[in-house]
C-alpha cells in the first residue's frame, strides 16, 4: 500500500548578487596609456610570425611605410574589450634595432596606439 503525501509548492525568491553580470564584457572598455617610446618617433611592427621577438624579415611594419611614423600621444584611451589588440614591437628611429615589446590598438584601423604595459589583466576596465 502507498503512503500519499500532500503536494507542496516551494517558491524561492531570486536575490540579485552584485557579482553576477548578465552582460559579460558587452559595453566594457579597457583603459590604457599610449606610452611606447615616450613621444620619440619610431616604427611599430606586428609580431606577425608570433615568435615573441622582432625580426626585420618576418614581422609586418604597421607604420613608417603607408602610415606616418609612430610617436606615443601620451593619452589614456578607452578601447572596447572586444576590439583587436595586437602583440608587437616599437623601434625608435634613433636606434632601429632596439625593439620594445608593446600591445597595439589600431582604433578600428584608423590610428596606431601602443602601450608597454603587456599585462592586460592590470588594465582598468569600465562600462562605456
PyMOL commands that set and color helices and strands:
alter all, ss='L'
color gray80, all
select helices_A, chain A and resi 36-39+93-95+120-122
alter helices_A, ss='H'
color red, helices_A
select strands_A, chain A and resi 28-33+42-46+60-61+76-80+85-92+99-105+113-115+124-127
alter strands_A, ss='S'
color yellow, strands_A
deselect
rebuild
show_as cartoon
